[in-house]
Amino acid sequence: MSKRKNINTSKDLPSFFQRTTNLRSKRLRTTANTTPQGDDINHLWAKTRESVRIAFTNLLKQVNQDISKPDEMLLTPEEAAQKYEISLFDLHKKNINEYKVKFRKDFIALKNKNTNFARDILLGVIEPKHLAEKPPEELYSAEQKLENSQLREKELKASIGELLPKNINKIKDHTIVSEKWGISRSLAEVDDDSE
C-alpha cells in the first residue's frame, strides 16, 4: 500500500491552489464583516427616505433665502422636510416606487415658482402633510390648470366635430349612415347622384 501524505497546510498545496485558497478566505473575511446592503429593502428605504429629506430641505432653504421676513416662518426647512417625509412614507410605505413617483411630482410642484407651495409651507399656510396627500391634479399652477382645461375642451370639440355632419338635415333624410367604421354617405344617395 502506498502511503498518502496528508495536506494540512496551504504550504503543501501547489501555488495555484494556494492563491485561490487565500482569495477565498480573504473574500469570506471581508463579507463576514459587512452587511448585505444591495438587496436589503430596509437599507433601500432608509437611503431613499434620507435622500428625500435632504432634497426637500435643500429646496426649502433656497426658498427661505427669498422670503423677505424670515420671522414669519412657522417651520424651519428641516422640520418641514421631516414632517413631509413621514407623511409621504405613511401613505406609500408598501411600495417604494409609488413613494418615489409621488415625491418627484411634489418636488416639481415645489420648484415651480408659480405654485408658491414651498413658500406656503414655510409660512404655515399649507402643512407638509397636506402636500403629501394632494392628488397630482392639485399640484399644478393656476396657469397650467387653465391651459389643461382649454386643451381638453379643444380636443373634445375636435372629436365631436369629426363625428357629426355639418348639415343636420342630412341626418333626418338618412343620407348620412352611421356604420361600424364611422359616418359615411348612404349608397342610396350615391346612386341618386349618378343618374
C-alpha positions in Angstrom: 0.0 0.0 0.0 1.1 3.4 -0.8 1.3 6.0 1.9 -0.5 9.2 1.3 0.8 12.4 2.6 -1.8 14.5 4.5 -2.1 18.0 3.2 -2.9 20.1 6.2 -1.5 23.5 5.4 -1.6 25.7 2.4 2.2 25.4 2.2 1.8 21.8 1.0 -0.5 22.8 -1.9 0.6 23.8 -5.3 0.9 27.5 -5.9 -2.3 27.8 -7.9 -4.4 26.3 -5.1 -2.6 28.4 -2.5 -3.7 31.6 -4.3 -7.3 30.5 -4.7 -7.5 29.4 -1.1 -6.1 32.7 0.1 -8.5 34.6 -2.1 -11.5 32.6 -0.8 -10.5 33.1 2.8 -9.9 36.8 2.2 -13.3 37.2 0.5 -15.0 35.3 3.3 -13.4 37.5 5.9 -14.4 40.7 4.1 -18.0 39.7 3.5 -18.5 38.4 7.1 -17.8 41.8 8.5 -20.2 43.7 6.2 -23.9 43.7 5.9 -25.7 42.9 2.6 -26.9 46.4 1.7 -27.6 46.0 -2.0 -30.6 43.7 -1.7 -31.8 44.7 1.8 -35.1 46.6 1.4 -34.8 48.2 4.8 -31.5 49.7 3.7 -33.0 50.9 0.4 -35.9 52.5 2.3 -33.6 54.2 4.7 -31.4 55.6 1.9 -34.4 56.8 -0.1 -36.0 58.4 2.8 -32.8 60.2 3.8 -32.4 61.4 0.2 -36.0 62.8 0.2 -35.4 64.7 3.4 -32.2 66.2 2.1 -33.6 67.2 -1.2 -36.7 68.7 0.4 -34.6 70.6 3.0 -32.2 72.0 0.3 -35.1 73.3 -1.8 -36.8 74.9 1.2 -33.6 76.5 2.2 -33.3 78.2 -1.2 -36.9 79.5 -0.8 -36.1 80.5 2.7 -33.4 82.9 1.4 -36.0 84.6 -0.9 -38.5 85.2 1.9 -38.4 88.9 2.9 -39.4 88.3 6.6 -37.9 85.1 8.0 -39.5 85.9 11.4 -42.9 85.0 9.9 -41.8 81.4 9.3 -43.6 78.8 11.4 -41.4 75.9 10.3 -37.7 75.5 9.6 -36.8 73.7 6.4 -35.6 70.7 8.4 -38.9 70.4 10.4 -41.0 70.8 7.2 -38.9 68.1 5.4 -39.2 65.8 8.4 -43.0 66.1 8.6 -43.4 65.8 4.8 -41.3 62.7 4.6 -43.1 61.0 7.5 -46.5 61.6 5.9 -45.3 60.5 2.5 -43.9 57.3 4.0 -47.1 56.6 5.8 -49.1 56.9 2.6 -46.8 54.8 0.4 -44.9 52.5 2.8 -46.0 49.4 0.9 -44.5 50.4 -2.4 -41.2 52.3 -2.8 -41.8 53.1 -6.5 -45.1 54.9 -5.7 -43.2 56.7 -2.9 -40.5 57.9 -5.4 -43.0 58.9 -8.1 -45.1 60.9 -5.6 -42.0 62.7 -4.3 -40.9 63.6 -7.8 -44.3 65.1 -8.6 -44.3 67.0 -5.3 -40.7 68.2 -5.8 -41.5 69.6 -9.3 -44.5 71.4 -7.8 -42.3 72.8 -5.1 -39.7 74.0 -7.6 -42.4 75.7 -9.7 -42.4 79.4 -8.5 -46.0 79.9 -9.9 -47.5 77.5 -7.3 -45.8 79.0 -4.2 -46.1 75.7 -2.3 -42.6 75.9 -0.8 -43.2 79.4 0.5 -46.6 78.5 1.8 -45.2 75.5 3.7 -42.5 77.6 5.4 -45.1 80.3 6.3 -47.6 77.8 7.7 -50.3 78.3 5.1 -50.0 74.7 4.0 -48.9 71.8 6.2 -46.3 69.5 4.7 -48.7 66.6 5.4 -51.3 68.2 3.1 -48.8 68.5 0.3 -48.0 64.7 0.5 -51.8 64.0 0.4 -52.6 66.2 -2.6 -53.5 64.4 -5.8 -51.4 65.3 -8.9 -54.1 67.5 -10.4 -54.0 69.9 -7.5 -50.2 70.4 -7.8 -50.5 72.4 -11.0 -50.3 76.2 -11.0 -53.4 78.2 -11.9 -52.0 78.9 -15.4 -51.3 75.2 -16.0 -54.8 74.2 -14.9 -56.3 76.8 -17.3 -54.1 75.6 -20.2 -55.0 71.9 -19.4 -58.8 72.7 -19.4 -58.5 74.6 -22.7 -56.7 71.7 -24.3 -59.3 69.3 -23.0 -62.2 71.4 -24.4 -60.4 71.8 -27.7 -59.8 68.0 -28.0 -63.5 67.3 -27.1 -64.8 69.8 -29.7 -62.5 68.3 -32.3 -63.6 64.7 -31.6 -67.3 65.7 -31.7 -66.9 67.8 -34.9 -65.4 64.8 -36.7 -68.3 62.5 -35.9 -71.3 64.8 -36.7 -72.1 66.2 -40.1 -72.3 70.0 -40.5 -75.8 69.8 -42.0 -78.3 68.4 -39.5 -80.9 67.8 -42.3 -78.8 65.0 -43.7 -79.3 63.0 -40.5 -83.1 63.3 -40.9 -83.0 62.2 -44.6 -80.8 59.2 -43.8 -78.2 60.3 -46.3 -75.7 60.0 -43.5 -75.3 56.5 -42.2 -73.5 55.6 -39.0 -71.6 52.4 -39.6 -69.1 50.3 -37.7 -66.3 52.2 -39.3 -67.7 55.6 -38.8 -70.1 58.0 -40.5 -70.4 57.8 -44.3 -72.8 58.7 -47.1 -75.5 56.2 -47.8 -75.4 54.2 -51.0 -78.9 55.4 -51.9 -77.6 59.0 -52.0 -74.7 57.9 -54.2 -77.0 56.1 -56.6 -79.3 59.2 -56.9 -76.3 61.4 -57.7 -75.1 59.3 -60.6 -78.4 59.5 -62.6 
